[in-house]
Amino acid sequence: MRVLALVLCLSSCALAAESPPWAKAPLRAGIIGTDTSHVPAFTSTLHAHPEWKVKVTAAFKGGSPDVPSSRDRVEKYAQDLRDKHGVQLVDSIGAMLAKVDAVLIESVDGRPHLEQARPVLAARKPLFIDKPFTASLQDAREIVRLAAETGTPFFSCSCARFQPEIWKLRADGGVGKVTKVQGSAPMNLEPHHPDLFWYGIHGVEALYTVLGPGCVSVTRREEGDLDITVGTWKDGRVGVFRGVKKGDYKPIVKVWGEKGEVETPGGFSYAGLVQVMAEFFHTGKPPIDPAETLEIVEFMTAAQVSKDRGGAEVKLEELRTVPARPSR
């Protein structure tokens, strides 16, 4: 029996993945907001990779009664965390912070993100904020300011940012010098958020993943079942967000260059983002410059302003000199 037990142990150890160099001491992660499918998906992915040494141990439900996709799911996903993953549900963010080393703000509604982030940043715990980062440019600026003031590392992005087939296009798309990038996503709206903040962020994040920052102006128009936002970069490159109201939104990314075109296959995936998140929690090194994240919010805000102005060009510099809160 001892020999059998040893063989089984050795087999198990051989199959177990080796921890990467960045995964050192085990970390406890806390979740704020249990009203999105990302909650069980991210938790399952983290727990399926014990070699990353990040385990979700506590959660605060949160929830927004005036957002159906929050109100109708918050209890379901909270129970999933408790019953399937052994996560402790707590009554306040403060209670959760006492039990964890790092935090994920997962609230599907971007409006409470600033107030939810304040105590996390004050506690100086590494923070990931899921999309939508916020529901306004003003709130986004304040989170970036508070993070810098407290010296707390954070990042926010769509899952599109770290999908390998998208990320590799940033270095080399195989089409020579890039002239244009198009990012696409379903054009799903939520009345408490500017249009692109809710689901458009996936396509906008994808085009920024390839192009990087540097947009100077934006225009927006409708073309049948498409909602098109065109950004002009300071070096002349063009970034297009293609919002699809009906039909297939793919490809997520299409790139045009001097030597041809390339596009990505398939839809959205969480795996790359969750692994990057785990590494960030260990190292405290944000994988995205907050300035780029803030420019993405400016791009989406400028798209809303352009719509309000009948498709007129909106310079991002205008938003930086005169704070804008676009109407819907």
C-alpha positions in Angstrom: 0.0 0.0 0.0 2.9 2.4 0.8 4.4 1.7 -2.6 1.1 2.4 -4.3 0.6 5.6 -2.4 4.1 6.7 -3.3 3.5 5.9 -7.0 0.2 7.9 -6.9 1.9 10.8 -5.2 4.8 10.8 -7.7 2.3 10.7 -10.6 0.3 13.6 -9.2 3.5 15.6 -8.6 4.7 15.0 -12.2 1.4 16.1 -13.6 1.2 19.2 -11.4 2.3 22.4 -13.2 5.4 24.1 -11.9 4.9 27.5 -10.4 6.2 30.4 -12.5 9.1 32.5 -11.0 6.7 35.3 -10.1 4.4 33.1 -8.0 6.0 33.0 -4.6 4.0 33.1 -1.4 0.2 32.2 -1.6 -2.1 35.2 -2.0 -5.7 35.7 -0.9 -7.8 37.6 -3.4 -11.1 39.4 -2.6 -13.9 40.3 -5.0 -16.1 43.4 -4.9 -19.3 42.9 -6.8 -20.8 39.5 -7.6 -23.1 40.6 -10.4 -21.2 39.5 -13.5 -20.4 36.2 -15.1 -16.7 37.2 -14.9 -16.9 36.4 -11.2 -17.3 32.6 -11.5 -15.2 32.5 -14.6 -12.2 34.3 -13.2 -12.5 32.4 -9.9 -12.7 29.1 -11.6 -9.6 29.9 -13.8 -7.5 31.0 -10.8 -8.5 27.9 -8.8 -7.8 25.7 -11.8 -4.2 26.9 -11.7 -2.9 26.4 -8.1 0.6 27.0 -9.5 -0.3 30.7 -9.8 -0.8 30.7 -6.0 -3.8 33.1 -6.0 -7.0 32.0 -4.3 -10.3 33.9 -4.0 -11.2 33.7 -0.3 -13.7 36.6 0.4 -16.3 38.6 -1.5 -18.6 41.6 -1.0 -21.8 41.2 -3.1 -22.5 44.9 -3.9 -25.1 45.2 -6.7 -27.0 47.9 -8.5 -30.8 47.6 -8.2 -31.4 49.9 -11.2 -29.3 47.7 -13.6 -31.2 44.5 -14.4 -28.0 42.6 -15.4 -26.8 43.4 -11.9 -30.0 43.0 -9.9 -30.9 39.7 -11.5 -27.5 38.0 -11.1 -25.9 39.3 -7.9 -27.3 36.6 -5.6 -26.8 33.8 -8.1 -23.1 34.4 -8.5 -22.6 35.1 -4.8 -24.0 31.7 -4.0 -21.8 30.1 -6.7 -18.7 31.6 -5.1 -19.8 30.3 -1.6 -21.0 26.9 -2.6 -18.6 25.9 -5.4 -15.5 27.7 -4.3 -15.7 28.1 -0.5 -15.5 31.9 -0.7 -16.6 33.7 2.4 -19.3 36.4 1.8 -18.8 39.5 3.9 -21.0 42.5 4.7 -18.6 45.3 3.8 -15.6 46.2 1.7 -13.7 47.0 4.9 -14.4 43.5 6.3 -13.2 42.0 3.1 -10.0 44.0 3.0 -9.0 42.6 6.4 -9.0 39.1 4.9 -7.2 39.5 1.5 -4.0 40.6 -0.1 -5.3 41.7 -3.4 -8.7 42.8 -4.9 -10.8 42.5 -8.0 -13.5 45.1 -8.5 -16.0 43.1 -10.6 -19.2 45.2 -10.2 -20.9 45.1 -13.6 -21.9 48.8 -13.1 -19.1 51.2 -13.5 -20.7 54.0 -11.5 -19.8 52.7 -8.0 -16.2 51.8 -9.0 -14.6 55.0 -7.7 -16.2 54.7 -4.3 -15.4 50.9 -4.2 -11.8 51.7 -5.2 -11.2 54.4 -2.5 -10.8 52.0 0.5 -8.8 49.5 -1.5 -6.3 52.2 -2.7 -6.2 53.6 0.8 -5.3 50.1 2.1 -2.6 49.9 -0.6 -3.7 46.5 -1.9 -3.0 45.7 -5.6 -6.2 46.3 -7.5 -7.8 45.1 -10.8 -10.9 46.9 -12.0 -12.9 45.1 -14.5 -14.7 46.7 -17.4 -16.3 49.2 -17.5 -13.5 50.9 -15.7 -15.9 53.7 -14.7 -19.0 55.3 -16.0 -17.4 58.7 -16.6 -14.1 60.3 -17.5 -14.1 62.3 -14.2 -14.2 59.1 -12.2 -11.5 57.5 -14.2 -9.2 60.5 -13.6 -9.9 60.4 -9.9 -9.0 56.7 -9.6 -5.7 57.3 -11.5 -5.0 60.2 -9.2 -5.7 58.3 -6.0 -3.6 55.4 -7.1 -0.7 57.7 -7.7 -1.3 59.5 -4.5 -1.3 56.3 -2.4 1.3 54.5 -4.4 -1.1 51.6 -5.0 -0.7 49.6 -8.2 -3.8 49.0 -10.3 -4.9 48.2 -13.8 -8.1 48.0 -15.7 -8.8 46.5 -19.1 -11.0 44.2 -21.3 -10.1 40.6 -21.7 -9.2 41.4 -25.3 -6.0 43.1 -24.1 -4.2 39.9 -23.2 -5.5 37.4 -25.8 -2.3 36.0 -27.4 -3.5 36.4 -30.9 -4.3 40.0 -30.3 -1.3 40.9 -28.1 1.2 39.6 -30.6 -0.1 42.0 -33.3 1.3 44.9 -31.2 4.8 43.7 -31.8 4.5 42.3 -35.4 1.4 41.7 -37.5 3.3 40.5 -40.4 1.9 43.2 -42.7 4.8 45.7 -42.5 4.2 49.2 -41.3 0.7 49.4 -39.8 -1.6 52.1 -41.2 -5.0 51.1 -39.8 -6.5 48.9 -37.0 -10.1 48.0 -36.5 -11.5 46.6 -33.3 -15.0 45.2 -33.2 -17.5 44.3 -30.5 -21.3 43.9 -30.1 -22.9 47.3 -29.7 -24.8 46.5 -26.5 -25.8 49.6 -24.5 -26.6 50.4 -20.9 -28.5 53.6 -20.1 -26.3 54.7 -17.2 -23.1 54.6 -19.2 -21.8 56.4 -22.3 -22.4 54.1 -25.3 -19.0 52.6 -25.8 -18.2 52.0 -22.1 -20.5 48.9 -21.7 -19.5 46.5 -24.4 -17.7 48.7 -26.9 -14.7 48.7 -24.6 -13.8 45.2 -25.9 -13.3 46.5 -29.4 -11.7 49.8 -28.3 -9.3 47.9 -26.0 -8.4 45.6 -28.9 -7.4 48.4 -31.3 -5.4 50.1 -28.5 -3.7 46.9 -27.8 -2.3 46.9 -31.3 -1.9 50.7 -31.9 -0.9 51.9 -28.4 -1.7 55.4 -27.2 -1.5 58.6 -29.3 -5.0 59.3 -30.6 -5.6 63.0 -31.2 -9.2 63.2 -32.5 -12.4 61.2 -33.0 -15.5 61.2 -35.2 -18.5 58.9 -34.9 -21.2 57.9 -37.4 -23.8 55.2 -38.0 -23.8 52.9 -41.1 -26.9 50.7 -41.0 -26.3 48.1 -38.4 -22.9 49.4 -37.6 -21.7 52.2 -35.2 -18.4 53.5 -36.4 -15.9 55.6 -34.4 -12.8 56.7 -36.2 -9.7 57.9 -34.3 -6.7 59.6 -35.9 -3.3 59.0 -34.2 -0.7 61.7 -34.1 1.6 59.7 -36.5 -1.2 59.4 -39.1 -2.4 55.9 -38.2 -6.1 55.3 -38.0 -7.9 53.3 -35.3 -11.6 52.3 -35.9 -14.1 50.9 -33.5 -16.8 48.9 -35.2 -19.8 48.4 -33.1 -22.1 45.7 -34.5 -25.8 46.1 -33.6 -26.9 42.9 -35.4 -25.0 39.9 -36.7 -21.5 38.6 -36.1 -19.0 41.0 -34.7 -15.9 39.1 -35.6 -13.1 39.5 -36.3 -12.2 41.2 -33.1 -9.2 42.8 -34.7 -8.3 43.6 -38.3 -5.0 45.2 -39.2 -4.0 46.9 -42.5 -0.4 47.5 -43.3 1.9 48.4 -46.2 2.3 44.7 -47.1 -1.3 43.4 -46.6 -4.0 42.6 -44.1 -4.4 40.3 -41.2 -7.3 39.5 -38.8 -7.8 37.5 -35.6 -9.9 34.3 -35.5 -12.4 33.5 -32.8 -14.1 35.5 -30.1 -13.3 36.7 -26.6 -11.3 34.6 -24.0 -10.6 35.3 -20.3 -7.6 33.0 -19.9 -4.8 35.5 -20.8 -6.2 38.3 -18.7 -6.6 36.1 -15.6 -3.0 34.9 -15.8 -1.7 38.4 -16.2 -3.9 39.4 -13.2 -2.3 36.7 -11.1 1.2 37.8 -12.0 0.3 41.4 -11.2 -1.0 40.5 -7.8 2.4 38.9 -7.0 4.7 41.5 -8.5 2.7 44.7 -8.0 3.8 45.8 -11.5 0.8 47.0 -13.6 0.8 45.5 -17.1 -0.7 48.6 -18.6 0.3 52.3 -18.1 -2.6 54.1 -16.4 -2.1 56.9 -18.9 -3.0 54.6 -21.7 -6.1 53.4 -19.8 -7.1 57.0 -19.3 -6.7 57.7 -23.0 -9.0 54.8 -23.8 -11.7 56.4 -21.6 -11.0 59.7 -23.4 -11.5 58.0 -26.8 -14.8 56.5 -25.7 -15.9 59.8 -24.2 -15.0 61.7 -27.3 -17.1 59.2 -29.3 -20.1 60.1 -27.2 -19.4 63.9 -27.6 -19.1 63.4 -31.4 -22.4 61.6 -31.4 -24.0 64.4 -29.4 -22.6 66.9 -32.0 -23.9 65.1 -35.0 -20.7 63.3 -35.9 -18.4 66.3 -35.6 -14.7 65.8 -35.0 -13.7 66.0 -31.3 -10.1 66.5 -30.2 -9.0 64.6 -27.1 -7.2 67.7 -26.0 -10.5 69.4 -25.6 -11.5 66.8 -22.9 -8.2 67.4 -21.1 -8.6 71.2 -20.9 -12.4 71.4 -20.3 -13.8 68.4 -18.3 -16.7 66.9 -20.3 -19.6 64.8 -19.1 -21.4 63.8 -22.3 -25.2 63.5 -22.3 -27.0 60.4 -23.5 
